[in-house]
Amino acid sequence: MKQGIRTKSLLPFLALLAVASTPASAKDYTRLECPVIGNVSSGIYHTPASDAYRKLLKENQNGEDNRTCFKTEQEARNAGYRKSRK
């Protein structure tokens, strides 16, 4: 007799899916859409209090978008990002 998929085994996958479902396409963001911005290349996240936050809201004109949005700082930390020092 076959057993069904166990929900508990899907939890890590579902957590990754939730992070991956944040806006990923290159565009300008608003503070409401992206209260915490992660820099994929550096592994650093920025809040509205950081110097780089406003710049990161704007689309990178070089065509490469290495930003990821988080709803909270805790969500960014859980994804392995550290807070900007500036």
Phi, psi and omega in degrees: 000129181283144174260150178286170177293132180276127182300320182301324181288343180271348185303313179300319179296316180296324178295317177295321179297322179296318178293318182291342183276359176290158182306131183236345183282152182290121177191170173281140178252162171252166178298328179289321179290325190219074182294335177226126182249126176260139175264110185299322183293321185261340183075022181249140175249153184235142177248170178303340179280346182276155182297324187273350187304309184299320178296321182288341176295331182275146179296140176288122184285352179279356177094345180262127179247105181252028179262151170221143183261143174231149178279331182220162174295323179298320178298319178295316178297319179298332179275000176098008179272154174244157183286144175298144179274347182252000000 
